[in-house]
Amino acid sequence: MRRLTLILTIAAIALLGWRGFELYQAELATTEAVNSIAPLVEYRELYENGRDREANDVLLKTVAAMIEVDSAGVSITEVLRRSERINDTPVNYSDLLTESLLRNLKIARELALDTPENVERMKAGKSPIVGTGPYSGEKAEVDHIVPRSLAPDLDNLLINLELMPMTLNRKKSNKVTQRAAQIAKKFFEAGVMLPKSYEHVIKQKDS
């Protein structure tokens, strides 16, 4: 098998040239990444048939996959965009999804959730352990940015989920922060949040 792979590699270099071969390898890596992430971010099945805990698991597994893709030097933004096109994701949701997932990848990097051990935990749907900062050693939980008690229509949408150290998550509880209100407005204006839910959020913020 290794000999066959070597022969095919040499043949590809001879046919495409070194630069062409590099582009071919990069495209192959991107395609493989899309194949692993696209099924995870297909929102229709999760939104229509999923339950809250399933959405949490999906986010953890997606973050784990993004860490591996990003660490391999593949453009995670390109992978997400291609995955969304394959899934025929509506534009109003697609932009929010890309933004949300990239934010979660950034959080994972900042909290040192990107260790091999944590990646394996997330692949299994288990909470990773914060590896740096004041919350080091505690679990990073999946938090609903806009409280699900106020906006049940967002319950299984990945755009409303975010990794957060356990202490901060418990302290936040069902409070509507200024940031949550701003994000709710963005969801509402994009047409992915029901007017009734948005009204509940605004009333809770002003109370």
TORDREN-969779 format. One record per residue: residue number from 1; residue in three letters; x, y, z of N, C-alpha, C in turn. Coordinates in Angstrom, 3 decimals. Example, Ala and Ser with C-alpha at 12.3 -4.5 7.8 and 13.67 -1.06 7.14 Angstrom:
- 1,ALA,13.190,-5.690,7.800,12.300,-4.500,7.800,13.200,-3.300,7.800
- 2,SER,12.850,-2.250,7.080,13.670,-1.060,7.140,12.900,0.030,7.870
//
This chain:
- 1,MET,0.828,-1.200,0.000,0.000,0.000,0.000,0.872,1.262,0.000
- 2,ARG,1.913,1.257,0.839,2.807,2.414,0.877,3.523,2.599,-0.451
- 3,ARG,3.912,1.486,-1.059,4.612,1.575,-2.340,3.687,2.150,-3.412
- 4,LEU,2.421,1.717,-3.392,1.447,2.223,-4.358,1.222,3.721,-4.141
- 5,THR,1.128,4.142,-2.876,0.948,5.558,-2.567,2.128,6.376,-3.066
- 6,LEU,3.339,5.853,-2.866,4.543,6.545,-3.330,4.547,6.674,-4.842
- 7,ILE,4.161,5.602,-5.534,4.132,5.620,-6.998,3.116,6.656,-7.496
- 8,LEU,1.942,6.676,-6.858,0.908,7.632,-7.261,1.347,9.062,-6.996
- 9,THR,2.060,9.269,-5.881,2.553,10.610,-5.544,3.564,11.087,-6.576
- 10,ILE,4.501,10.221,-6.925,5.513,10.573,-7.923,4.854,10.859,-9.270
- 11,ALA,3.859,10.048,-9.609,3.155,10.245,-10.875,2.421,11.585,-10.881
- 12,ALA,1.812,11.918,-9.737,1.075,13.187,-9.644,2.020,14.372,-9.771
- 13,ILE,3.188,14.283,-9.136,4.173,15.365,-9.226,4.653,15.530,-10.664
- 14,ALA,4.907,14.397,-11.317,5.375,14.440,-12.704,4.318,15.057,-13.618
- 15,LEU,3.053,14.763,-13.342,1.967,15.239,-14.184,1.632,16.707,-13.915
- 16,LEU,1.592,17.078,-12.646,1.127,18.414,-12.265,2.247,19.413,-12.012
- 17,GLY,3.462,18.922,-11.771,4.525,19.810,-11.319,4.390,19.974,-9.822
- 18,TRP,5.462,20.468,-9.179,5.444,20.538,-7.712,4.364,21.482,-7.186
- 19,ARG,4.230,22.667,-7.823,3.227,23.632,-7.367,1.812,23.085,-7.574
- 20,GLY,1.621,22.457,-8.699,0.320,21.858,-8.969,0.000,20.747,-7.985
- 21,PHE,1.033,19.994,-7.619,0.836,18.905,-6.653,0.474,19.470,-5.282
- 22,GLU,1.108,20.581,-4.888,0.787,21.212,-3.603,-0.672,21.677,-3.576
- 23,LEU,-1.111,22.267,-4.692,-2.498,22.713,-4.784,-3.460,21.533,-4.726
- 24,TYR,-3.057,20.445,-5.371,-3.869,19.220,-5.359,-3.988,18.674,-3.939
- 25,GLN,-2.874,18.664,-3.206,-2.880,18.168,-1.827,-3.739,19.062,-0.931
- 26,ALA,-3.644,20.371,-1.145,-4.431,21.306,-0.344,-5.926,21.121,-0.609
- 27,GLU,-6.279,20.930,-1.873,-7.683,20.709,-2.218,-8.194,19.394,-1.638
- 28,LEU,-7.346,18.385,-1.666,-7.719,17.087,-1.110,-7.969,17.194,0.397
- 29,ALA,-7.097,17.927,1.098,-7.248,18.108,2.542,-8.520,18.889,2.858
- 30,THR,-8.811,19.906,2.052,-10.023,20.698,2.259,-11.267,19.847,2.044
- 31,THR,-11.241,19.037,1.000,-12.380,18.168,0.704,-12.623,17.168,1.827
- 32,GLU,-11.562,16.599,2.346,-11.696,15.645,3.458,-12.271,16.335,4.694
- 33,ALA,-11.823,17.569,4.940,-12.326,18.323,6.085,-13.814,18.633,5.925
- 34,VAL,-14.207,19.013,4.722,-15.620,19.294,4.450,-16.463,18.050,4.681
- 35,ASN,-15.955,16.915,4.245,-16.693,15.661,4.420,-16.904,15.304,5.885
- 36,SER,-15.999,15.755,6.752,-16.139,15.449,8.180,-17.015,16.466,8.902
- 37,ILE,-17.001,17.717,8.444,-17.719,18.772,9.162,-19.140,18.997,8.627
- 38,ALA,-19.335,18.854,7.326,-20.651,19.130,6.743,-21.793,18.363,7.421
- 39,PRO,-21.633,17.064,7.697,-22.746,16.353,8.359,-23.045,16.887,9.758
- 40,LEU,-22.041,17.444,10.424,-22.243,17.956,11.778,-23.046,19.257,11.776
- 41,VAL,-22.826,20.100,10.779,-23.446,21.429,10.789,-24.700,21.494,9.917
- 42,GLU,-25.236,20.353,9.532,-26.492,20.323,8.778,-27.612,20.630,9.765
- 43,TYR,-28.143,21.836,9.702,-28.999,22.332,10.775,-30.423,21.785,10.738
- 44,ARG,-30.934,21.384,9.583,-32.351,21.022,9.491,-32.700,19.826,10.369
- 45,GLU,-31.902,18.771,10.252,-32.190,17.550,11.023,-32.101,17.824,12.518
- 46,LEU,-31.089,18.592,12.929,-30.910,18.883,14.349,-32.041,19.774,14.860
- 47,TYR,-32.403,20.777,14.099,-33.426,21.724,14.537,-34.809,21.076,14.577
- 48,GLU,-35.099,20.258,13.582,-36.433,19.667,13.487,-36.608,18.432,14.354
- 49,ASN,-35.536,17.648,14.518,-35.675,16.367,15.210,-34.813,16.233,16.462
- 50,GLY,-33.921,17.197,16.676,-32.965,17.062,17.772,-33.521,17.477,19.121
- 51,ARG,-32.716,17.224,20.131,-33.020,17.650,21.488,-31.836,18.466,21.981
- 52,ASP,-32.043,19.190,23.066,-31.025,20.110,23.571,-29.669,19.437,23.730
- 53,ARG,-29.630,18.313,24.397,-28.358,17.659,24.671,-27.656,17.256,23.374
- 54,GLU,-28.422,16.869,22.374,-27.827,16.503,21.089,-27.123,17.701,20.468
- 55,ALA,-27.739,18.870,20.588,-27.122,20.078,20.044,-25.803,20.370,20.754
- 56,ASN,-25.766,20.181,22.081,-24.531,20.374,22.837,-23.440,19.431,22.325
- 57,ASP,-23.804,18.168,22.133,-22.846,17.181,21.638,-22.319,17.560,20.259
- 58,VAL,-23.235,18.028,19.402,-22.844,18.404,18.042,-21.846,19.554,18.078
- 59,LEU,-22.085,20.540,18.943,-21.134,21.653,19.031,-19.766,21.157,19.476
- 60,LEU,-19.729,20.313,20.494,-18.448,19.799,20.981,-17.705,19.040,19.878
- 61,LYS,-18.424,18.191,19.154,-17.798,17.409,18.091,-17.347,18.300,16.932
- 62,THR,-18.116,19.355,16.660,-17.744,20.283,15.594,-16.491,21.065,15.965
- 63,VAL,-16.421,21.519,17.211,-15.233,22.245,17.672,-13.999,21.343,17.594
- 64,ALA,-14.149,20.089,17.995,-13.031,19.142,17.916,-12.558,18.981,16.471
- 65,ALA,-13.508,18.839,15.559,-13.156,18.694,14.141,-12.486,19.961,13.611
- 66,MET,-12.975,21.125,14.019,-12.382,22.386,13.555,-10.959,22.551,14.069
- 67,ILE,-10.702,22.140,15.296,-9.346,22.226,15.846,-8.387,21.389,15.004
- 68,GLU,-8.810,20.180,14.657,-7.945,19.305,13.858,-7.717,19.887,12.462
- 69,VAL,-8.773,20.416,11.868,-8.659,21.010,10.533,-7.748,22.229,10.572
- 70,ASP,-7.977,23.109,11.538,-7.187,24.330,11.670,-5.720,24.009,11.958
- 71,SER,-5.492,23.011,12.793,-4.120,22.619,13.139,-3.381,22.033,11.947
- 72,ALA,-4.123,21.483,10.996,-3.510,20.904,9.794,-3.213,21.970,8.741
- 73,GLY,-3.557,23.231,9.058,-3.257,24.312,8.127,-4.294,24.513,7.044
- 74,VAL,-5.449,23.866,7.195,-6.529,24.018,6.223,-7.404,25.196,6.650
- 75,SER,-7.857,25.990,5.696,-8.693,27.146,6.008,-10.037,26.697,6.561
- 76,ILE,-10.265,26.944,7.843,-11.514,26.507,8.455,-12.687,27.320,7.917
- 77,THR,-12.453,28.586,7.589,-13.526,29.402,7.017,-13.985,28.825,5.686
- 78,GLU,-13.032,28.439,4.850,-13.369,27.839,3.561,-14.121,26.527,3.755
- 79,VAL,-13.688,25.739,4.719,-14.345,24.460,4.995,-15.790,24.682,5.450
- 80,LEU,-15.997,25.655,6.323,-17.349,25.946,6.800,-18.241,26.443,5.667
- 81,ARG,-17.706,27.322,4.848,-18.484,27.852,3.736,-18.876,26.742,2.759
- 82,ARG,-17.940,25.883,2.449,-18.252,24.775,1.531,-19.269,23.820,2.159
- 83,SER,-19.107,23.563,3.451,-20.040,22.672,4.146,-21.456,23.238,4.096
- 84,GLU,-21.569,24.539,4.300,-22.885,25.185,4.287,-23.502,25.156,2.885
- 85,ARG,-22.657,25.289,1.857,-23.187,25.208,0.487,-23.672,23.795,0.192
- 86,ILE,-22.913,22.798,0.619,-23.324,21.411,0.415,-24.660,21.143,1.094
- 87,ASN,-24.825,21.718,2.291,-26.057,21.518,3.051,-27.195,22.427,2.590
- 88,ASP,-26.914,23.264,1.590,-27.916,24.211,1.088,-28.457,25.069,2.232
- 89,THR,-27.541,25.540,3.062,-27.908,26.348,4.221,-28.369,27.732,3.768
- 90,PRO,-29.525,28.197,4.253,-30.004,29.535,3.881,-28.977,30.610,4.237
- 91,VAL,-28.868,31.616,3.405,-27.858,32.655,3.599,-28.008,33.343,4.948
- 92,ASN,-29.242,33.601,5.366,-29.450,34.325,6.623,-28.946,33.535,7.828
- 93,TYR,-28.935,32.205,7.715,-28.421,31.358,8.793,-26.941,31.055,8.606
- 94,SER,-26.505,30.925,7.360,-25.132,30.538,7.046,-24.112,31.511,7.628
- 95,ASP,-24.343,32.803,7.447,-23.404,33.811,7.956,-23.309,33.751,9.480
- 96,LEU,-24.444,33.583,10.129,-24.464,33.487,11.588,-23.746,32.229,12.064
- 97,LEU,-23.923,31.140,11.328,-23.302,29.875,11.706,-21.781,29.956,11.601
- 98,THR,-21.298,30.512,10.491,-19.853,30.662,10.330,-19.269,31.513,11.447
- 99,GLU,-19.905,32.642,11.716,-19.443,33.540,12.768,-19.420,32.850,14.128
- 100,SER,-20.472,32.108,14.435,-20.581,31.426,15.728,-19.519,30.342,15.892
- 101,LEU,-19.329,29.536,14.861,-18.370,28.435,14.961,-16.933,28.949,15.041
- 102,LEU,-16.625,29.991,14.296,-15.287,30.580,14.393,-15.057,31.181,15.784
- 103,ARG,-16.100,31.750,16.356,-15.987,32.292,17.719,-15.717,31.169,18.724
- 104,ASN,-16.375,30.037,18.543,-16.150,28.911,19.450,-14.746,28.323,19.285
- 105,LEU,-14.237,28.338,18.064,-12.863,27.880,17.851,-11.889,28.815,18.561
- 106,LYS,-12.146,30.118,18.483,-11.303,31.109,19.152,-11.345,30.899,20.675
- 107,ILE,-12.526,30.653,21.204,-12.674,30.390,22.642,-11.888,29.143,23.030
- 108,ALA,-11.992,28.102,22.210,-11.282,26.853,22.496,-9.782,27.074,22.544
- 109,ARG,-9.270,27.890,21.633,-7.839,28.194,21.630,-7.454,28.995,22.871
- 110,GLU,-8.265,29.992,23.214,-7.934,30.870,24.342,-7.983,30.143,25.682
- 111,LEU,-8.872,29.165,25.809,-9.009,28.419,27.063,-8.167,27.143,27.077
- 112,ALA,-7.357,26.959,26.036,-6.520,25.753,25.915,-7.367,24.480,25.954
- 113,LEU,-8.466,24.523,25.218,-9.315,23.335,25.065,-8.856,22.506,23.863
- 114,ASP,-7.769,22.927,23.234,-7.319,22.326,21.984,-6.232,21.270,22.170
- 115,THR,-6.063,20.752,23.387,-5.089,19.682,23.604,-5.619,18.378,23.020
- 116,PRO,-4.744,17.439,22.698,-5.209,16.143,22.173,-6.225,15.468,23.096
- 117,GLU,-5.997,15.586,24.410,-6.921,14.961,25.368,-8.303,15.602,25.299
- 118,ASN,-8.324,16.917,25.216,-9.606,17.618,25.137,-10.317,17.357,23.814
- 119,VAL,-9.559,17.268,22.739,-10.163,16.967,21.440,-10.860,15.617,21.493
- 120,GLU,-10.207,14.636,22.115,-10.826,13.309,22.236,-12.069,13.350,23.122
- 121,ARG,-12.032,14.154,24.176,-13.205,14.293,25.040,-14.381,14.880,24.247
- 122,MET,-14.095,15.913,23.472,-15.166,16.552,22.708,-15.706,15.634,21.614
- 123,LYS,-14.833,14.847,21.013,-15.292,13.889,20.008,-16.296,12.908,20.602
- 124,ALA,-16.123,12.625,21.892,-17.024,11.702,22.590,-18.228,12.430,23.191
- 125,GLY,-18.336,13.742,22.930,-19.449,14.509,23.469,-19.281,14.893,24.922
- 126,LYS,-18.041,14.857,25.411,-17.771,15.192,26.810,-17.163,16.597,26.911
- 127,SER,-17.459,17.276,28.012,-16.945,18.625,28.209,-15.423,18.614,28.328
- 128,PRO,-14.744,19.529,27.635,-13.287,19.640,27.760,-12.925,20.343,29.061
- 129,ILE,-11.658,20.271,29.425,-11.174,20.881,30.663,-10.360,22.127,30.329
- 130,VAL,-10.707,23.239,30.962,-9.982,24.492,30.736,-8.525,24.310,31.156
- 131,GLY,-7.593,24.704,30.271,-6.181,24.446,30.532,-5.365,25.657,30.901
- 132,THR,-5.992,26.825,30.947,-5.230,28.035,31.262,-6.154,29.096,31.848
- 133,GLY,-5.553,30.066,32.542,-6.334,31.179,33.069,-6.956,30.882,34.430
- 134,PRO,-7.786,31.799,34.923,-8.356,31.677,36.264,-9.313,30.511,36.438
- 135,TYR,-9.804,29.957,35.340,-10.759,28.837,35.439,-10.107,27.504,35.087
- 136,SER,-8.786,27.501,35.085,-8.035,26.284,34.744,-8.445,25.119,35.641
- 137,GLY,-8.685,23.978,35.016,-9.025,22.778,35.759,-10.507,22.474,35.833
- 138,GLU,-11.340,23.451,35.475,-12.777,23.173,35.495,-13.296,22.922,34.089
- 139,LYS,-14.476,22.357,34.004,-15.045,22.019,32.708,-15.494,23.262,31.950
- 140,ALA,-15.412,23.170,30.638,-16.012,24.188,29.776,-17.340,23.618,29.300
- 141,GLU,-18.423,24.272,29.674,-19.751,23.791,29.340,-20.296,24.513,28.117
- 142,VAL,-21.323,23.930,27.523,-22.006,24.555,26.397,-23.124,25.432,26.951
- 143,ASP,-23.049,26.711,26.641,-24.004,27.683,27.167,-24.915,28.199,26.055
- 144,HIS,-26.181,28.452,26.402,-27.104,29.131,25.488,-26.904,30.629,25.660
- 145,ILE,-26.463,31.298,24.627,-26.207,32.735,24.708,-27.504,33.473,25.046
- 146,VAL,-28.530,33.235,24.241,-29.870,33.724,24.546,-30.570,32.610,25.327
- 147,PRO,-31.006,32.858,26.569,-31.588,31.798,27.395,-32.701,31.036,26.684
- 148,ARG,-32.628,29.721,26.739,-33.619,28.904,26.030,-35.004,29.025,26.638
- 149,SER,-35.083,29.417,27.917,-36.395,29.603,28.539,-37.156,30.756,27.899
- 150,LEU,-36.421,31.702,27.328,-37.043,32.855,26.679,-37.192,32.663,25.176
- 151,ALA,-36.346,31.841,24.601,-36.360,31.640,23.148,-36.216,30.153,22.823
- 152,PRO,-37.267,29.358,23.074,-37.179,27.914,22.805,-36.953,27.590,21.335
- 153,ASP,-37.292,28.522,20.455,-37.079,28.287,19.023,-35.597,28.271,18.654
- 154,LEU,-34.740,28.769,19.549,-33.288,28.748,19.313,-32.615,27.555,19.969
- 155,ASP,-33.406,26.704,20.609,-32.877,25.663,21.486,-31.840,24.771,20.812
- 156,ASN,-32.090,24.337,19.595,-31.190,23.401,18.925,-30.380,24.037,17.801
- 157,LEU,-30.266,25.352,17.825,-29.475,26.022,16.798,-28.053,26.262,17.297
- 158,LEU,-27.071,25.806,16.528,-25.669,25.951,16.923,-25.258,27.414,17.071
- 159,ILE,-25.932,28.302,16.354,-25.567,29.716,16.422,-25.793,30.303,17.813
- 160,ASN,-26.622,29.645,18.636,-26.925,30.165,19.972,-26.144,29.447,21.066
- 161,LEU,-25.168,28.636,20.674,-24.397,27.870,21.649,-22.953,28.355,21.705
- 162,GLU,-22.401,28.351,22.918,-21.038,28.863,23.096,-20.367,28.170,24.278
- 163,LEU,-19.099,27.844,24.107,-18.329,27.237,25.195,-18.009,28.283,26.257
- 164,MET,-18.141,27.871,27.525,-17.930,28.806,28.632,-17.484,28.027,29.866
- 165,PRO,-16.498,28.544,30.619,-16.109,27.879,31.867,-17.321,27.681,32.777
- 166,MET,-17.355,26.573,33.467,-18.519,26.194,34.270,-18.929,27.283,35.259
- 167,THR,-17.967,27.899,35.945,-18.277,28.932,36.926,-19.016,30.097,36.298
- 168,LEU,-18.546,30.553,35.136,-19.199,31.662,34.455,-20.588,31.268,33.974
- 169,ASN,-20.720,30.052,33.493,-22.004,29.581,32.997,-23.048,29.548,34.114
- 170,ARG,-22.648,29.026,35.275,-23.585,28.948,36.398,-23.914,30.339,36.933
- 171,LYS,-22.944,31.243,36.904,-23.170,32.606,37.400,-24.129,33.350,36.471
- 172,LYS,-23.993,33.091,35.169,-24.854,33.756,34.187,-26.297,33.301,34.317
- 173,SER,-26.487,31.997,34.511,-27.811,31.411,34.660,-28.709,31.833,33.495
- 174,ASN,-29.921,32.353,33.795,-30.862,32.758,32.758,-30.884,34.262,32.533
- 175,LYS,-29.845,34.947,32.975,-29.796,36.394,32.818,-29.619,36.758,31.336
- 176,VAL,-30.253,37.860,30.958,-30.073,38.379,29.604,-29.037,39.497,29.679
- 177,THR,-27.823,39.205,29.292,-26.753,40.197,29.309,-26.920,41.152,28.129
- 178,GLN,-26.169,42.233,28.167,-26.200,43.186,27.057,-25.784,42.504,25.763
- 179,ARG,-24.767,41.657,25.858,-24.295,40.941,24.666,-25.372,39.995,24.144
- 180,ALA,-26.060,39.278,25.052,-27.118,38.356,24.638,-28.243,39.102,23.931
- 181,ALA,-28.570,40.304,24.432,-29.615,41.113,23.808,-29.194,41.551,22.407
- 182,GLN,-27.922,41.894,22.247,-27.422,42.306,20.939,-27.445,41.150,19.946
- 183,ILE,-27.067,39.982,20.434,-27.072,38.802,19.557,-28.508,38.408,19.209
- 184,ALA,-29.409,38.514,20.179,-30.818,38.227,19.913,-31.354,39.147,18.824
- 185,LYS,-30.974,40.415,18.877,-31.394,41.365,17.846,-30.879,40.942,16.476
- 186,LYS,-29.635,40.474,16.442,-29.043,40.006,15.184,-29.815,38.790,14.654
- 187,PHE,-30.154,37.861,15.551,-30.929,36.679,15.160,-32.298,37.082,14.620
- 188,PHE,-32.944,38.003,15.317,-34.283,38.445,14.919,-34.244,39.127,13.560
- 189,GLU,-33.284,40.013,13.367,-33.181,40.736,12.101,-32.825,39.804,10.945
- 190,ALA,-32.143,38.693,11.257,-31.788,37.722,10.216,-32.954,36.776,9.912
- 191,GLY,-34.001,36.854,10.707,-35.172,36.019,10.464,-35.078,34.609,10.997
- 192,VAL,-34.182,34.373,11.970,-34.046,33.026,12.532,-34.586,32.940,13.967
- 193,MET,-35.195,34.030,14.430,-35.758,34.077,15.776,-37.181,34.614,15.701
- 194,LEU,-38.108,33.955,16.386,-39.498,34.367,16.356,-39.697,35.717,17.053
- 195,PRO,-40.597,36.552,16.543,-40.866,37.852,17.175,-41.240,37.722,18.653
- 196,LYS,-42.031,36.705,18.983,-42.455,36.519,20.373,-41.257,36.268,21.282
- 197,SER,-40.325,35.472,20.813,-39.125,35.181,21.603,-38.279,36.432,21.783
- 198,TYR,-38.161,37.207,20.713,-37.373,38.440,20.803,-38.004,39.412,21.797
- 199,GLU,-39.309,39.480,21.803,-40.013,40.340,22.755,-39.731,39.904,24.198
- 200,HIS,-39.729,38.597,24.438,-39.431,38.072,25.774,-38.025,38.486,26.219
- 201,VAL,-37.081,38.380,25.304,-35.690,38.738,25.624,-35.578,40.219,25.967
- 202,ILE,-36.188,41.061,25.167,-36.108,42.513,25.398,-36.775,42.895,26.732
- 203,LYS,-37.916,42.296,27.006,-38.608,42.586,28.266,-37.761,42.174,29.466
- 204,GLN,-37.118,40.990,29.342,-36.266,40.487,30.427,-35.050,41.381,30.604
- 205,LYS,-34.506,41.882,29.500,-33.343,42.764,29.570,-33.700,44.091,30.252
- 206,ASP,-34.885,44.596,29.966,-35.289,45.893,30.504,-35.819,45.816,31.926
- 207,SER,-36.144,44.604,32.388,-36.737,44.471,33.722,-35.685,44.522,34.819
//
